[in-house]
């Protein structure tokens, strides 16, 4: 394990004693202001413990954004300036410190803080506030130690409710459950990691396999690849809930859940899988990008802008862009197929378990096909893999959508109207 990754794991584990300290010693006895100070200081301490002086990038972005809003006021133009400047800073990091293979750098915490900062000011804009609220409450929200390293995201209103409560939360059960799920995912990830890596799918051995074997391999290999994200989100959420974050209005503690494990592992469509993975980030984009793009009166343009933002937020690699393109094509293909194929009609001839099994494999194969680009990153490495499988899902889905829009849809509407 690389040193950067080791420090990150240690930082995440340190959030548990901090959560216990906050839960039992601060929640019932201290004022919101003192809680803000504690969370700001511990959040910064974790930043510098994990990333050293490089954590200064995030601190600078957070402080400068607040000072800018104090001077210029909270307005649409000011929010756009904060978004563009913060994103430019992040892209600078991706370009200068990221490598061909994934390494833990300060861009990890910068991308998390960026959503907090921009979302904070957009919420104030919606509330028609003229200036930012308390500086220490703002920094405590952005540097919130239990989720600032890897997420999940949450809105400022949820933080305000968290800091004002004086009752010790009854979140032990849910927190332990999420921690247990995280540990299982960690065991799976490191148990299999020694047998393969992203370089394997561009190795001579892999390239010599037949097309069906390659596609079946990536179907299950990429499921393993993203277990580490499920693991860190579950563990991070567990610490946050232990401290008292995430309580829902009607009870329950899944207010900051970032992966719905059962739905994610059993979903039969790409849309269902995406809606159960990285939930809080997708909700942030939907709330702060997609819905605000409705002024263009074009759902397609809103989706393109949202996906472009997500692509840039994740990084500037071609492989990342490829993932979002494949996902978009896959969702469009599913929607088009559903217009002509009724599961109920098919189930009269084919057993339901067989239909579900085929759907499950095809869905994971398509998602895995896109995730290979996410793992390989650069154009040259991506081309080696995708050319070995003949770019089959790319041209296959595009060809189907062209035929569907150009031929089948017109006949479908005509048949439906007669």
C-alpha positions as CSV (number, residue, x, y, z in Angstrom):
1,X,0.0,0.0,0.0
2,X,1.4,3.4,-1.0
3,X,2.2,5.9,1.8
4,X,-0.4,8.3,0.6
5,X,-3.0,5.6,0.7
6,X,-1.8,4.4,4.1
7,X,-2.2,7.9,5.6
8,X,-5.6,8.2,4.1
9,X,-6.8,4.9,5.6
10,X,-5.3,5.9,9.0
11,X,-7.1,9.3,8.8
12,X,-10.4,7.6,8.1
13,X,-9.9,5.3,11.1
14,X,-9.0,8.2,13.3
15,X,-12.5,9.6,12.7
16,X,-14.0,6.9,14.9
17,X,-12.4,8.0,18.2
18,X,-13.2,11.6,17.2
19,X,-16.8,10.6,16.7
20,X,-17.0,9.0,20.1
21,X,-15.4,12.1,21.7
22,X,-17.9,14.4,19.9
23,X,-20.9,12.1,20.6
24,X,-20.4,11.8,24.4
25,X,-18.4,14.8,25.5
26,X,-19.4,17.6,23.1
27,X,-23.0,16.9,21.9
28,X,-24.7,17.3,25.3
29,X,-22.5,19.8,26.9
30,X,-21.1,22.4,24.5
31,X,-22.5,25.3,22.4
32,X,-22.8,25.2,18.6
33,X,-19.9,27.6,18.4
34,X,-17.6,25.4,20.4
35,X,-18.7,22.4,18.3
36,X,-17.8,24.4,15.1
37,X,-14.3,25.2,16.5
38,X,-13.7,21.5,17.4
39,X,-14.8,20.3,14.0
40,X,-12.8,22.9,12.1
41,X,-9.6,22.2,14.1
42,X,-9.9,18.4,13.8
43,X,-10.9,18.5,10.1
44,X,-7.8,20.6,9.4
45,X,-5.7,18.3,11.5
46,X,-6.8,15.3,9.4
47,X,-6.2,17.2,6.2
48,X,-2.6,18.0,7.1
49,X,-2.0,14.5,8.7
50,X,-3.0,12.8,5.5
51,X,-1.7,15.3,2.9
52,X,0.9,17.4,4.6
53,X,1.5,20.9,3.2
54,X,-0.6,20.0,0.1
55,X,-3.7,20.4,2.2
56,X,-3.0,24.1,1.9
57,X,-4.6,24.0,-1.5
58,X,-8.0,23.2,0.0
59,X,-7.6,25.7,2.8
60,X,-6.8,28.4,0.4
61,X,-9.8,27.6,-1.9
62,X,-12.1,27.5,1.1
63,X,-10.9,30.8,2.7
64,X,-10.6,32.8,-0.5
65,X,-14.2,31.8,-1.5
66,X,-15.6,33.0,1.8
67,X,-13.6,36.3,1.6
68,X,-14.8,36.9,-1.9
69,X,-18.4,36.4,-0.9
70,X,-18.0,38.7,2.1
71,X,-16.7,41.5,-0.2
72,X,-18.9,40.9,-3.3
73,X,-22.0,39.5,-1.6
74,X,-23.9,36.3,-2.4
75,X,-25.2,36.6,-6.0
76,X,-25.5,34.5,-9.1
77,X,-22.4,36.1,-10.6
78,X,-20.4,35.6,-7.4
79,X,-21.4,31.9,-7.2
80,X,-20.3,31.4,-10.9
81,X,-16.9,33.0,-10.1
82,X,-16.4,30.7,-7.1
83,X,-17.4,27.7,-9.1
84,X,-15.1,28.5,-12.0
85,X,-12.1,29.5,-9.8
86,X,-12.4,26.4,-7.6
87,X,-12.8,24.1,-10.6
88,X,-9.8,25.7,-12.3
89,X,-7.8,25.1,-9.1
90,X,-8.9,21.4,-9.1
91,X,-8.1,20.9,-12.8
92,X,-4.7,22.4,-12.2
93,X,-4.2,19.7,-9.6
94,X,-5.4,16.9,-11.8
95,X,-3.1,18.0,-14.6
96,X,0.0,18.5,-12.4
97,X,-0.1,15.8,-9.8
98,X,-2.1,12.9,-11.3
99,X,-0.4,9.9,-12.9
100,X,-1.3,7.1,-15.2
101,X,-2.3,4.9,-12.3
102,X,-4.4,6.1,-9.4
103,X,-2.5,7.8,-6.5
104,X,-3.9,9.6,-3.5
105,X,-3.2,13.3,-3.8
106,X,-4.7,16.6,-2.4
107,X,-7.1,16.6,-5.3
108,X,-9.1,14.0,-3.4
109,X,-10.0,16.4,-0.6
110,X,-10.2,19.4,-2.9
111,X,-13.0,17.8,-5.0
112,X,-14.9,17.0,-1.9
113,X,-14.5,20.5,-0.4
114,X,-15.4,22.1,-3.8
115,X,-18.9,20.6,-3.7
116,X,-19.3,21.8,-0.1
117,X,-18.1,25.4,-0.8
118,X,-20.1,25.8,-4.0
119,X,-23.2,24.1,-2.6
120,X,-23.1,26.3,0.5
121,X,-23.2,29.5,-1.5
122,X,-25.8,28.3,-3.9
123,X,-28.0,27.4,-0.9
124,X,-27.5,30.9,0.4
125,X,-28.4,32.3,-3.0
126,X,-31.6,30.3,-3.1
127,X,-32.5,31.6,0.4
128,X,-31.8,35.1,-0.8
129,X,-29.1,35.8,1.8
130,X,-26.9,38.7,1.0
131,X,-23.7,37.5,2.8
132,X,-22.3,34.3,4.2
133,X,-23.2,33.2,7.7
134,X,-20.7,32.5,10.6
135,X,-17.2,31.9,9.4
136,X,-16.4,29.2,11.9
137,X,-19.7,27.4,11.1
138,X,-18.8,27.5,7.4
139,X,-15.3,26.1,8.0
140,X,-16.7,23.4,10.3
141,X,-19.1,22.4,7.5
142,X,-16.5,22.3,4.8
143,X,-13.8,20.6,6.9
144,X,-16.3,18.3,8.7
145,X,-13.8,15.6,9.8
146,X,-16.0,12.6,9.5
147,X,-16.7,13.0,5.7
148,X,-14.2,15.6,4.4
149,X,-11.6,13.0,3.3
150,X,-13.8,10.8,1.0
151,X,-17.4,12.0,1.4
152,X,-20.3,11.6,1.5
153,X,-21.7,15.0,0.8
154,X,-24.6,16.7,2.6
155,X,-26.2,20.1,2.6
156,X,-25.5,22.9,5.1
157,X,-29.0,22.8,6.6
158,X,-28.3,19.2,7.8
159,X,-25.1,20.4,9.4
160,X,-26.9,23.2,11.2
161,X,-29.3,20.7,12.7
162,X,-26.4,18.4,13.7
163,X,-24.5,21.2,15.5
164,X,-27.5,22.4,17.4
165,X,-28.7,19.1,18.9
166,X,-27.9,18.3,22.5
167,X,-29.1,14.7,22.7
168,X,-26.8,11.8,22.3
169,X,-27.9,10.1,19.1
170,X,-29.3,6.5,19.0
171,X,-27.2,5.6,15.9
172,X,-25.1,2.8,17.3
173,X,-27.0,0.0,15.4
174,X,-26.9,1.7,12.0
175,X,-23.3,2.8,12.4
176,X,-22.1,-0.7,13.3
177,X,-24.0,-2.1,10.4
178,X,-22.4,0.3,7.9
179,X,-19.0,-0.3,9.4
180,X,-19.5,-4.1,9.1
181,X,-20.4,-3.7,5.4
182,X,-17.4,-1.6,4.8
183,X,-15.1,-4.2,6.5
184,X,-16.6,-6.9,4.2
185,X,-15.9,-4.8,1.1
186,X,-12.4,-4.1,2.3
187,X,-11.8,-7.8,2.8
188,X,-13.1,-8.6,-0.7
189,X,-11.0,-5.8,-2.3
190,X,-7.7,-6.7,-0.6
191,X,-8.3,-10.4,-0.8
192,X,-8.5,-10.3,-4.6
193,X,-6.1,-7.3,-5.3
194,X,-3.0,-9.5,-5.3
195,X,-4.3,-11.5,-8.3
196,X,-4.9,-8.7,-10.8
197,X,-4.5,-5.0,-11.5
198,X,-5.6,-2.5,-14.2
199,X,-2.5,-3.4,-16.2
200,X,-3.7,-6.9,-16.6
201,X,-6.5,-6.0,-19.1
202,X,-3.8,-4.6,-21.5
203,X,-1.4,-7.5,-20.9
204,X,-0.4,-10.0,-23.5
205,X,-2.1,-12.8,-21.6
206,X,-5.5,-10.9,-21.5
207,X,-5.2,-9.8,-25.2
208,X,-4.8,-13.4,-26.3
209,X,-8.2,-14.4,-24.8
210,X,-11.4,-14.8,-26.9
211,X,-13.9,-11.9,-27.0
212,X,-16.5,-13.7,-24.9
213,X,-13.9,-14.6,-22.2
214,X,-12.7,-10.9,-22.1
215,X,-16.2,-9.6,-21.7
216,X,-17.0,-12.0,-19.0
217,X,-13.8,-11.3,-17.2
218,X,-14.3,-7.5,-17.1
219,X,-17.9,-8.1,-16.0
220,X,-16.8,-9.4,-12.6
221,X,-13.3,-7.7,-12.4
222,X,-14.9,-4.3,-12.5
223,X,-17.3,-5.3,-9.8
224,X,-14.2,-5.9,-7.7
225,X,-12.7,-2.7,-8.8
226,X,-15.3,-0.5,-7.3
227,X,-15.6,-2.3,-4.0
228,X,-13.0,0.0,-2.5
229,X,-15.4,3.0,-3.1
230,X,-18.2,1.2,-1.4
231,X,-15.9,0.3,1.4
232,X,-14.7,3.8,2.2
233,X,-18.1,5.3,1.8
234,X,-19.7,2.9,4.2
235,X,-16.9,3.3,6.8
236,X,-17.0,7.1,6.5
237,X,-20.7,7.2,6.8
238,X,-20.5,4.9,9.9
239,X,-18.2,7.4,11.7
240,X,-20.5,10.4,10.7
241,X,-23.6,8.6,12.0
242,X,-21.7,7.6,15.2
243,X,-21.2,11.3,15.8
244,X,-24.9,12.0,15.1
245,X,-24.9,13.1,11.4
246,X,-27.5,11.6,9.1
247,X,-30.7,11.3,11.1
248,X,-33.9,11.5,9.0
249,X,-37.0,13.4,9.9
250,X,-39.1,10.2,10.2
251,X,-36.4,8.3,12.0
252,X,-33.5,6.2,10.6
253,X,-29.9,7.2,10.0
254,X,-29.5,6.9,6.2
255,X,-29.6,10.7,5.6
256,X,-26.0,10.7,4.2
257,X,-25.9,7.2,2.8
258,X,-23.7,7.1,-0.4
259,X,-24.3,3.6,-1.6
260,X,-27.5,1.5,-1.2
261,X,-25.7,-1.8,-1.0
262,X,-28.6,-4.2,-1.7
263,X,-29.9,-2.2,-4.6
264,X,-26.4,-1.6,-6.0
265,X,-25.5,-5.3,-5.9
266,X,-28.8,-6.7,-7.2
267,X,-29.9,-4.0,-9.7
268,X,-30.9,-5.2,-13.2
269,X,-30.5,-1.9,-15.1
270,X,-27.8,0.7,-15.4
271,X,-30.1,3.5,-14.2
272,X,-30.9,1.6,-11.0
273,X,-27.2,0.9,-10.4
274,X,-26.2,4.5,-10.9
275,X,-29.0,5.8,-8.6
276,X,-27.7,3.5,-5.8
277,X,-24.0,4.5,-6.2
278,X,-22.3,7.7,-5.1
279,X,-25.8,8.9,-4.2
280,X,-24.9,12.2,-2.4
281,X,-22.7,13.4,-5.2
282,X,-25.3,12.6,-7.9
283,X,-28.0,14.4,-5.8
284,X,-25.6,17.4,-5.5
285,X,-25.2,17.5,-9.3
286,X,-29.0,17.1,-9.8
287,X,-29.8,19.9,-7.4
288,X,-27.1,22.4,-8.3
289,X,-26.4,21.7,-11.9
290,X,-29.1,19.8,-13.7
291,X,-32.1,21.7,-12.2
292,X,-30.4,25.1,-12.7
293,X,-29.8,24.3,-16.4
294,X,-33.6,24.1,-16.9
295,X,-33.4,27.8,-17.9
296,X,-32.1,26.5,-21.3
297,X,-35.4,24.6,-21.7
298,X,-33.6,21.5,-23.0
299,X,-33.4,18.3,-20.9
300,X,-30.7,17.0,-23.3
301,X,-28.5,20.1,-22.8
302,X,-29.1,19.9,-19.0
303,X,-27.9,16.2,-19.0
304,X,-24.9,17.0,-21.2
305,X,-23.8,19.9,-18.9
306,X,-24.3,17.8,-15.8
307,X,-22.3,14.9,-17.2
308,X,-19.5,17.3,-18.4
309,X,-19.4,18.8,-14.9
310,X,-19.1,15.2,-13.4
311,X,-16.4,14.3,-15.9
312,X,-14.3,17.4,-15.1
313,X,-14.9,17.0,-11.3
314,X,-13.6,13.4,-11.5
315,X,-10.5,14.3,-13.6
316,X,-9.4,15.2,-17.1
317,X,-8.6,11.7,-18.4
318,X,-10.1,10.4,-21.6
319,X,-11.0,7.2,-19.8
320,X,-13.2,9.1,-17.4
321,X,-15.0,10.8,-20.3
322,X,-15.4,7.4,-21.9
323,X,-17.1,6.0,-18.8
324,X,-19.8,8.8,-18.8
325,X,-20.3,8.4,-22.5
326,X,-20.9,4.6,-22.1
327,X,-23.2,5.2,-19.2
328,X,-25.2,7.7,-21.2
329,X,-25.4,5.4,-24.2
330,X,-26.4,2.5,-21.9
331,X,-29.2,4.3,-20.3
332,X,-30.5,5.5,-23.6
333,X,-30.3,2.0,-25.0
334,X,-32.2,0.6,-22.0
335,X,-34.9,3.3,-22.5
336,X,-35.2,2.5,-26.2
337,X,-35.4,-1.3,-25.6
338,X,-38.1,-0.8,-23.0
339,X,-40.3,0.8,-25.7
340,X,-40.4,-2.4,-27.7
341,X,-39.7,-5.3,-25.3
342,X,-42.2,-6.0,-22.5
343,X,-40.8,-8.0,-19.6
344,X,-44.2,-9.3,-18.9
345,X,-44.6,-10.7,-22.4
346,X,-41.2,-12.2,-22.4
347,X,-41.8,-13.9,-19.1
348,X,-44.6,-15.9,-20.6
349,X,-42.1,-17.8,-22.7
350,X,-39.0,-17.6,-20.6
351,X,-38.6,-18.2,-16.8
352,X,-38.3,-15.0,-14.8
353,X,-35.0,-16.1,-13.1
354,X,-33.4,-16.6,-16.5
355,X,-34.5,-13.2,-17.7
356,X,-33.1,-11.6,-14.5
357,X,-29.8,-13.5,-14.8
358,X,-29.3,-12.4,-18.4
359,X,-30.2,-8.8,-17.5
360,X,-27.8,-8.8,-14.5
361,X,-24.9,-10.1,-16.5
362,X,-25.5,-7.7,-19.5
363,X,-25.9,-4.7,-17.2
364,X,-22.7,-5.5,-15.3
365,X,-20.9,-6.2,-18.6
366,X,-21.9,-2.8,-20.0
367,X,-21.0,-0.9,-16.8
368,X,-17.7,-2.9,-16.6
369,X,-16.9,-2.1,-20.2
370,X,-17.1,1.6,-19.3
371,X,-15.2,1.2,-16.1
372,X,-12.3,-0.3,-17.9
373,X,-11.7,3.2,-19.4
374,X,-12.0,4.7,-15.9
375,X,-9.2,2.3,-14.7
376,X,-6.9,2.8,-17.7
377,X,-7.3,6.6,-18.0
378,X,-5.0,7.5,-20.9
379,X,-6.0,7.3,-24.6
380,X,-3.2,4.9,-25.5
381,X,-4.0,2.5,-22.7
382,X,-7.7,2.7,-23.4
383,X,-7.3,2.0,-27.1
384,X,-5.3,-1.1,-26.4
385,X,-8.2,-2.6,-24.4
386,X,-11.1,-1.3,-26.4
387,X,-9.5,-2.3,-29.8
388,X,-9.0,-5.8,-28.4
389,X,-12.8,-6.1,-27.9
390,X,-13.5,-4.2,-31.1
391,X,-15.2,-1.3,-29.4
392,X,-18.2,-3.6,-29.4
393,X,-20.4,-1.8,-27.0
394,X,-19.6,1.6,-28.4
395,X,-20.7,0.9,-32.0
396,X,-23.3,-1.6,-31.0
397,X,-25.3,0.9,-28.8
398,X,-24.8,3.8,-31.2
399,X,-26.0,1.6,-34.1
400,X,-29.0,0.4,-32.2
401,X,-30.0,4.0,-31.2
402,X,-29.6,5.3,-34.8
403,X,-31.8,2.5,-36.1
404,X,-34.3,3.0,-33.3
405,X,-34.6,6.8,-33.8
406,X,-34.5,6.7,-37.6
407,X,-36.7,3.7,-38.3
408,X,-38.3,1.9,-35.4
409,X,-39.6,4.9,-33.5
410,X,-41.6,6.2,-36.4
411,X,-43.2,2.8,-37.0
412,X,-43.9,2.4,-33.3
413,X,-45.8,5.7,-33.1
414,X,-47.7,4.9,-36.3
415,X,-48.7,1.5,-35.0
416,X,-49.7,2.9,-31.7
417,X,-51.9,5.6,-33.3
418,X,-53.8,3.1,-35.5
